[in-house]
Amino acid sequence: MMDRDTHAGWVGGKNMSTSRRKVGPGGHVAHAVAAVLCAMAIVLTLGMPACAEALEASIVVENCPVDGRTVTAYRVADMDSSYSSWSAVAALSGLAGETGIDLSALGEGTTAAELQSVAQTLVGYVSANPNGFGSATATVRDGKAALTKLEPGLYLVTIENVTSGGVSYVFEPHLVAAPGWDGGAFSFDRIVQAKYTKEPAKEFANHVTKVWSGDSGSVRPKSVIVDIYDGSQLYRTVELHEGNGWSFSWDGEGDWSVKERMDGMGPYTSRIASSVKTDGARMDTSITVTNSYVGPRLPAGLPRQAMAPIPFPPWGCLWQQACSLPSAFASGASTPPSLALSRNCIRW
C-alpha cells in the first residue's frame, strides 16, 4: 500500500509529541480544560492513573480497485501509554532471533526497502498463526474499507488478492502505526492508499527459492523446511535442498506467503521477499527466503571442526603449578616445573 508519508510500506512513526486525537480549532479549549482537570486528579488522588482514557484508533484503506475483498489488520506490536514506542506482541517473541527484525527499532529513519521486507516477512507469521494476533477485518465497499475500534499499536494490513474481469490484482502488505502521523498532524484515524500490481492474467506460476548469505557450504544444513500458505490456510509443506536447487514451483492463483521452520537451523536468520512479474497472460510470483549466517566467522579454507575451542589446563592444575614456583626456585632448580606442564595436566 502507499501512504501519505514519504516511505512506501510505512504509515506513521515515532517521536510522537502528543497523544490527542486530531481536532479542529474549536476543540482546543476542551482539551485544555481536560488537561487541567487531569493534573488536579494527579495531585488529589495519589496512585490513580492520569486520565486513563481508553482511546481507540482506526485505519481506513482507500483506492481499493475491487469491492468485496477482505482487508485485515493484525496488531504486531503494542504501543506504550505515551504512543511513542512499541514492542512485539507475544506471538512474535521469537521474531528477533529468527529474522533479526527488531520491531521496536523501526521508525522514520527506516528505509522503504527494509520496511517492505519486514512486512513481507511478517505475513508468514500471521498466516501460520492468525489466532495469535489481535486483528480486525473489513470488506471493501465503494473502494474503501474501514477498520475501527483498534487498540493502539503497530499493524500489518493485508488485502486479499483477486482476479476480476480478466485482470489480476496482487496487493502489497503494509505496516501502519495507529495512532500516528498524517500530513503533519498526529491522529488516531489513519488513512492509507492501497498499493497493488494490476496485470491481465490467466495463468499463475509461483516459485519459492532459498538464498544463502554470509556463510559457506560447509556450515549449511543439508535441507530446510518451508510452509506455503494461501491466506491463512496451509497449502503445502516442502523440503528445499541442493538436489532440487533449493527451490520449489507450483501453479495456481492465491494469496501466497511462506514461513520457514527455524528449528535446528543453527546460527541463521530468515527474511522473506516477494515480487510479481507478468509475461503476456502469465503472472509469476517469486518468493525468496534468505538465510543470513550470524555465527562465528570461519577463516577462509578452514574446516568447521577447526573452530572448536582450544582446551585450557584445568584451574586446579594451574594453581598447583603456580604454588610450586617458590619451592622450585628455593631448591635451586634452573627451570620452574610450571613451565614444563605435563601431558596429563594439559589433556589436549
C-alpha positions as CSV (number, residue, x, y, z in Angstrom):
1,M,0.0,0.0,0.0
2,M,1.0,3.6,-0.4
3,D,0.6,6.2,2.2
4,R,0.7,9.9,2.6
5,D,4.1,9.9,4.1
6,T,7.5,9.6,2.3
7,H,8.1,5.9,2.9
8,A,6.3,3.2,0.9
9,G,5.1,0.4,3.3
10,W,5.0,2.7,6.3
11,V,2.4,5.0,7.8
12,G,3.2,6.8,11.0
13,G,6.3,6.8,13.1
14,K,7.9,7.5,16.5
15,N,8.8,10.7,18.3
16,M,5.1,11.3,18.7
17,S,4.8,14.5,20.7
18,T,1.1,14.2,21.6
19,S,-1.5,11.6,22.3
20,R,-4.6,13.6,21.3
21,R,-6.9,12.7,18.5
22,K,-6.7,15.2,15.7
23,V,-9.2,18.0,16.4
24,G,-10.4,21.3,14.8
25,P,-9.7,24.7,16.2
26,G,-12.8,24.6,18.4
27,G,-11.7,21.6,20.3
28,H,-8.5,23.0,21.8
29,V,-10.3,24.7,24.7
30,A,-12.0,21.5,25.7
31,H,-8.6,19.7,25.6
32,A,-7.0,22.4,27.8
33,V,-9.8,22.1,30.4
34,A,-9.4,18.3,30.4
35,A,-5.6,18.7,30.9
36,V,-6.2,20.9,33.9
37,L,-8.7,18.5,35.4
38,C,-6.3,15.7,34.8
39,A,-3.4,17.5,36.5
40,M,-5.7,18.2,39.5
41,A,-6.6,14.5,39.7
42,I,-3.0,13.5,39.9
43,V,-2.4,15.9,42.8
44,L,-5.6,15.0,44.7
45,T,-5.6,11.2,44.1
46,L,-2.2,9.5,44.6
47,G,-1.8,6.2,42.9
48,M,-4.5,6.6,40.3
49,P,-3.6,6.6,36.6
50,A,-3.6,10.0,35.0
51,C,-6.8,10.3,32.9
52,A,-6.8,6.7,31.8
53,E,-8.9,7.2,28.8
54,A,-9.4,4.1,26.6
55,L,-8.7,5.6,23.2
56,E,-9.4,3.7,20.1
57,A,-7.8,4.0,16.7
58,S,-9.0,3.4,13.1
59,I,-7.4,2.6,9.7
60,V,-9.2,3.4,6.5
61,V,-7.8,1.8,3.4
62,E,-8.7,3.7,0.2
63,N,-8.1,3.2,-3.5
64,C,-9.1,-0.5,-3.5
65,P,-9.9,-1.4,-7.1
66,V,-12.3,-4.3,-6.5
67,D,-15.2,-4.3,-4.0
68,G,-16.0,-7.3,-1.8
69,R,-12.3,-8.1,-0.8
70,T,-11.4,-8.6,2.8
71,V,-8.9,-6.2,4.5
72,T,-7.3,-7.4,7.7
73,A,-5.2,-5.5,10.2
74,Y,-3.1,-7.7,12.5
75,R,-1.6,-6.0,15.6
76,V,2.1,-7.0,15.6
77,A,3.3,-4.6,18.3
78,D,1.8,-3.0,21.3
79,M,2.2,0.8,22.0
80,D,3.2,2.3,25.3
81,S,0.9,4.7,27.1
82,S,2.7,7.7,25.5
83,Y,2.3,6.3,22.0
84,S,6.0,6.9,21.4
85,S,7.3,3.4,21.2
86,W,6.2,-0.2,20.7
87,S,7.2,-3.8,21.4
88,A,6.4,-7.0,19.6
89,V,3.4,-8.9,20.7
90,A,3.8,-12.3,22.4
91,A,3.1,-14.3,19.2
92,L,6.3,-12.7,17.8
93,S,8.6,-13.4,20.8
94,G,11.0,-15.4,18.5
95,L,11.0,-12.8,15.7
96,A,14.2,-11.1,16.6
97,G,16.2,-14.3,17.0
98,E,14.7,-15.9,13.9
99,T,14.8,-13.0,11.5
100,G,17.0,-10.3,13.0
101,I,13.9,-7.9,13.0
102,D,13.5,-5.7,16.0
103,L,10.1,-4.0,15.7
104,S,10.9,-1.6,18.5
105,A,13.8,-0.1,16.3
106,L,11.5,0.8,13.4
107,G,11.0,4.5,12.8
108,E,11.2,7.4,10.5
109,G,14.8,6.5,9.6
110,T,14.0,3.0,8.4
111,T,14.3,2.7,4.6
112,A,11.3,1.8,2.5
113,A,13.0,-1.3,1.3
114,E,13.6,-2.5,4.9
115,L,10.0,-1.7,5.8
116,Q,8.7,-3.7,2.9
117,S,11.0,-6.6,3.8
118,V,9.7,-6.6,7.4
119,A,6.1,-6.5,6.2
120,Q,6.6,-9.4,3.8
121,T,8.3,-11.4,6.5
122,L,5.5,-10.8,9.0
123,V,2.9,-12.1,6.5
124,G,4.3,-15.6,7.0
125,Y,4.0,-15.3,10.8
126,V,0.4,-14.1,10.8
127,S,-0.5,-16.8,8.1
128,A,0.9,-19.5,10.3
129,N,-0.7,-18.3,13.5
130,P,-3.6,-15.9,12.7
131,N,-5.3,-16.5,16.1
132,G,-2.2,-15.4,17.9
133,F,-2.7,-11.7,16.9
134,G,-5.3,-9.2,17.8
135,S,-7.0,-8.4,14.5
136,A,-9.9,-6.6,12.8
137,T,-11.4,-7.2,9.3
138,A,-13.5,-5.1,6.9
139,T,-14.9,-5.6,3.5
140,V,-14.2,-3.2,0.6
141,R,-17.2,-1.1,-0.3
142,D,-17.0,1.7,-2.9
143,G,-13.3,1.4,-3.0
144,K,-12.8,1.8,0.8
145,A,-12.5,-0.4,3.9
146,A,-12.7,1.0,7.5
147,L,-11.0,-0.9,10.3
148,T,-12.4,0.6,13.5
149,K,-12.1,0.2,17.3
150,L,-8.5,-0.7,17.1
151,E,-6.3,-0.9,20.2
152,P,-3.3,1.4,19.8
153,G,-0.4,-0.5,18.2
154,L,1.6,-1.2,15.1
155,Y,-0.5,-3.1,12.5
156,L,0.2,-5.3,9.5
157,V,-2.5,-4.6,6.9
158,T,-3.3,-7.1,4.2
159,I,-5.8,-7.3,1.4
160,E,-7.0,-10.4,-0.4
161,N,-5.6,-10.8,-4.0
162,V,-8.2,-11.2,-6.7
163,T,-8.7,-11.7,-10.4
164,S,-11.7,-9.7,-11.8
165,G,-12.7,-9.2,-15.4
166,G,-9.5,-11.0,-16.7
167,V,-7.3,-8.7,-14.6
168,S,-5.3,-9.9,-11.6
169,Y,-4.7,-7.6,-8.6
170,V,-1.9,-8.5,-6.2
171,F,-1.8,-6.3,-3.1
172,E,1.3,-5.5,-1.0
173,P,1.3,-5.8,2.8
174,H,1.6,-2.6,4.7
175,L,2.8,-1.5,8.2
176,V,0.6,1.1,9.8
177,A,1.1,2.8,13.2
178,A,-2.2,3.6,14.8
179,P,-2.2,6.3,16.1
180,G,0.5,8.0,14.1
181,W,1.2,11.0,11.9
182,D,-1.0,12.0,8.9
183,G,0.0,15.1,6.9
184,G,2.0,16.6,9.8
185,A,-0.8,16.0,12.3
186,F,-0.9,13.3,15.0
187,S,-4.1,11.3,14.5
188,F,-5.9,8.2,15.8
189,D,-7.7,8.0,12.5
190,R,-5.3,6.8,9.8
191,I,-5.9,6.9,6.1
192,V,-3.7,4.8,3.7
193,Q,-3.8,4.1,0.0
194,A,-3.8,0.5,-1.4
195,K,-0.7,-0.4,-3.4
196,Y,-1.0,-3.3,-5.8
197,T,0.1,-4.8,-9.1
198,K,-2.5,-4.9,-11.8
199,E,-2.0,-7.1,-14.8
200,P,-4.1,-9.1,-17.2
201,A,-3.5,-12.8,-16.3
202,K,-5.0,-16.2,-17.0
203,E,-2.0,-18.4,-15.9
204,F,-0.3,-18.2,-12.5
205,A,3.1,-19.6,-11.8
206,N,4.7,-19.4,-8.3
207,H,8.2,-20.1,-7.0
208,V,9.9,-20.2,-3.6
209,T,13.7,-20.1,-3.7
210,K,16.3,-20.4,-0.9
211,V,19.2,-17.9,-0.9
212,W,22.2,-18.2,1.5
213,S,24.2,-15.2,2.7
214,G,27.5,-14.8,4.6
215,D,28.3,-18.4,5.0
216,S,30.0,-21.3,3.2
217,G,28.6,-24.7,2.1
218,S,30.4,-26.5,4.9
219,V,28.2,-24.9,7.6
220,R,24.8,-25.0,6.0
221,P,22.1,-27.6,6.9
222,K,21.5,-30.2,4.2
223,S,17.9,-29.1,3.8
224,V,15.3,-26.7,5.1
225,I,11.5,-26.9,5.6
226,V,9.1,-24.2,4.4
227,D,5.4,-23.9,4.8
228,I,3.4,-22.4,1.9
229,Y,0.2,-20.6,2.8
230,D,-2.8,-19.5,0.7
231,G,-4.1,-16.8,3.0
232,S,-4.2,-18.4,6.4
233,Q,-4.6,-21.9,5.0
234,L,-1.6,-24.2,4.8
235,Y,-1.2,-25.2,1.2
236,R,1.9,-27.4,1.3
237,T,5.0,-28.1,3.3
238,V,8.1,-28.6,1.2
239,E,11.7,-29.5,1.7
240,L,14.3,-27.4,-0.1
241,H,17.8,-28.8,-0.6
242,E,20.7,-28.9,-3.1
243,G,19.1,-31.7,-5.1
244,N,16.1,-29.5,-6.1
245,G,18.2,-26.4,-6.4
246,W,16.9,-25.0,-3.1
247,S,13.6,-24.2,-4.9
248,F,10.0,-25.3,-5.5
249,S,7.4,-24.3,-8.0
250,W,3.6,-24.6,-8.2
251,D,0.7,-23.2,-10.3
252,G,-2.4,-21.5,-9.2
253,E,-3.9,-18.2,-8.1
254,G,-3.8,-17.4,-4.4
255,D,-2.7,-15.2,-1.5
256,W,0.7,-16.8,-1.3
257,S,3.1,-16.5,1.6
258,V,5.9,-18.6,3.1
259,K,7.2,-19.2,6.6
260,E,10.4,-21.1,7.2
261,R,10.7,-23.6,10.0
262,M,13.8,-22.4,12.0
263,D,14.1,-25.4,14.4
264,G,17.6,-26.9,14.1
265,M,18.7,-24.2,11.6
266,G,21.6,-23.1,13.8
267,P,23.1,-19.6,13.6
268,Y,20.9,-18.2,10.8
269,T,18.2,-15.5,10.4
270,S,15.4,-15.8,7.9
271,R,13.9,-13.0,5.8
272,I,11.2,-13.1,3.1
273,A,10.9,-11.0,0.0
274,S,8.4,-11.4,-2.9
275,S,8.0,-10.0,-6.4
276,V,5.5,-10.2,-9.2
277,K,6.2,-10.2,-12.9
278,T,4.0,-10.7,-15.9
279,D,4.6,-12.1,-19.4
280,G,1.5,-11.7,-21.5
281,A,-1.3,-13.6,-19.8
282,R,1.1,-15.3,-17.4
283,M,1.8,-14.0,-13.9
284,D,4.9,-15.1,-12.0
285,T,5.1,-14.7,-8.2
286,S,8.6,-15.3,-6.8
287,I,9.2,-15.6,-3.1
288,T,12.7,-15.5,-1.9
289,V,13.8,-16.9,1.5
290,T,17.2,-15.5,2.5
291,N,19.1,-17.2,5.4
292,S,21.9,-15.0,6.7
293,Y,24.7,-16.6,8.7
294,V,25.1,-14.9,12.1
295,G,27.5,-17.4,13.8
296,P,31.3,-17.1,14.4
297,R,33.3,-16.2,11.3
298,L,35.2,-19.0,9.7
299,P,38.7,-18.3,8.4
300,A,38.9,-18.9,4.6
301,G,39.5,-22.5,3.8
302,L,39.4,-23.7,7.4
303,P,37.0,-26.6,8.1
304,R,34.3,-26.2,10.7
305,Q,35.9,-28.5,13.2
306,A,38.9,-26.2,13.4
307,M,36.6,-23.7,15.2
308,A,36.5,-25.9,18.3
309,P,37.7,-24.0,21.3
310,I,41.3,-24.7,22.4
311,P,41.3,-26.5,25.7
312,F,43.0,-24.9,28.6
313,P,44.6,-26.7,31.6
314,P,42.3,-27.3,34.5
315,W,42.3,-24.5,37.0
316,G,43.4,-26.9,39.7
317,C,46.4,-27.9,37.7
318,L,47.4,-24.3,37.0
319,W,47.0,-23.4,40.7
320,Q,49.1,-26.4,41.7
321,Q,51.9,-25.4,39.3
322,A,51.8,-21.8,40.3
323,C,52.1,-22.7,44.0
324,S,55.2,-24.9,43.2
325,L,57.1,-21.9,41.9
326,P,58.6,-20.7,45.2
327,S,59.7,-24.1,46.3
328,A,61.2,-24.8,42.9
329,F,63.4,-21.8,43.0
330,A,64.3,-22.3,46.6
331,S,65.6,-25.8,45.8
332,G,67.9,-24.3,43.1
333,A,66.1,-25.6,40.1
334,S,67.1,-23.9,36.9
335,T,63.7,-24.4,35.2
336,P,60.5,-23.9,37.2
337,P,58.3,-27.0,36.9
338,S,55.3,-24.9,35.9
339,L,57.0,-24.1,32.6
340,A,57.0,-27.8,31.7
341,L,53.4,-28.7,32.2
342,S,52.8,-32.5,32.0
343,R,50.8,-34.1,29.3
344,N,48.4,-35.4,31.9
345,C,47.8,-31.9,33.2
346,I,47.0,-30.2,29.8
347,R,44.8,-33.0,28.4
348,W,44.9,-31.9,24.8
